[in-house]
């Protein structure tokens, strides 16, 4: 099963995208200047791995981001 969620926010700069999911502390600001640390994405990544799934992110700065979750539907 593949579920993708896309937004039209500020997007994620390329230098941050390549650091996601690498156990690094990344602080960024969102569309409404809210602070983000990336810890939620790390929790999601861990959950997906434990369930034989995956999470991917694609983004262009200024054009939003797309998050895709894939999970097996049967063994």
PyMOL commands that set and color helices and strands:
alter all, ss='L'
color gray80, all
select helices_A, chain A and resi 14-17+39-50
alter helices_A, ss='H'
color red, helices_A
select strands_A, chain A and resi 2-6+28-29+35-36+54-59+65-70
alter strands_A, ss='S'
color yellow, strands_A
deselect
rebuild
show_as cartoon
